Amino acid sequence: MKVLIADDERLARAELRRLLTAFPEVEVVGEATHVDETCERVEALAPDLLLLDIQMPGGTGFDVLDRLEAPPDVVFTTAHDAHALRAFQVNALDYLLKPIEAARLAEALERVRQRGRVQRAAGAPVTPLERVFVRDGERCWLVTLSQVPLFSSEGNYARLHLPDAEPLLARSLNHLEERLDPVRFFRASRQHLINLDFVEALEPGPGGTLIARLRGGREVEMSRRQSQRFRERLSP
């Protein structure tokens, strides 16, 4: 389990490192001290878990999550309990109050294991999600996900863009991405997940990006990072 520690206090980072030595399966791959550095280290190191302080130079831990296209699992570490509700609204796995106790850290790490991200990264088979139950006003129905051209993020919800409706699903885009078939679906940006079966054409966009034109005329601009990943995916 690769862990990144993000905290502007040197003693707090050192204490987390000390506590984590009790878990031989954990590897601390780096540290960060402010918001920009945290985002850069997440992108460069691809940790399985981010131990994230809330108050940091350059913004907050919530700003970090807003900026990341595909955040890792997150456990907040903070001296204040005022942000606990918001932390769980952004799908944090746990919320540890400083000074952090070894037993509470162990519970948080167990939550990460139960979530299964590390096992999936190691190649454990996961059955892709095929259908979801959605509600749109008074209408409720089962949607076959292979027939959804585009998903967009709206906070902790995902909007399904169908030909005749655009209902909200009570799941985050990150959650959907983990459960969908990666051969068919591609994360175009922090805001969009596209179904490659519906892509009619790819066009160059500004700054080296790609623009995917979907059946029906909708266009989705990929981020620069995801455009590069898409090019690598197409390379022989």
CORFENLIN-V154153 format. One record per backbone hydrogen bond with DSSP energy under -0.5 kcal/mol. NH is the residue of the N-H (numbers start at 0). CO is the residue of the C=O. Records with the same first field share a line. If there is no record, write none. Layout:
NH=CO ; CO
//
This chain:
2=26
3=48
4=29
5=3 ; 50
6=4 ; 31
9=7
12=8
13=9
14=10
15=11
16=12
17=13
18=14
19=15
20=16 ; 17
21=18
22=19
23=21
25=22
26=0
28=2 ; 26
29=2
31=4
34=56
37=33
38=34
39=35
40=36
41=37
42=38
43=39
44=40
45=41
47=1
48=1
49=72
50=3 ; 48
51=49 ; 74
52=5
55=53 ; 58
56=32
58=55
60=53
63=59
64=60
65=61
66=62
67=63
72=47
74=49
75=93
76=51
77=95
83=80
86=82
87=83
88=84
89=85
90=87
91=86
92=73
93=73
95=75
97=77
104=100
105=101
106=102
107=103
108=104
109=105
110=106
111=107
112=108
113=109
114=110
115=111 ; 112
116=111
119=115
120=116
121=117
122=119
123=118
127=125
128=178
131=142
133=131 ; 140
134=167
135=138
138=135
140=133
142=131
143=141
144=129 ; 142
146=143
147=144
148=146 ; 160
149=160
150=192
151=158
152=190
153=156
156=153
157=168
158=151
159=166
160=149 ; 158
161=159 ; 164
167=134
168=157
170=168
175=171
176=172
177=173
178=174 ; 175
179=175
181=179
183=180
184=180
185=193
187=185 ; 191
188=191
192=150
193=185
194=148
195=183 ; 193
197=194
198=195
199=197 ; 212
200=212
202=210
204=208
207=204
208=205
210=202
211=209 ; 219
212=200 ; 210
213=211 ; 217
214=197
216=213
219=211
221=209 ; 219
222=187
226=222
227=223
228=224
229=225
230=226
231=227
232=228
233=229
234=230
//
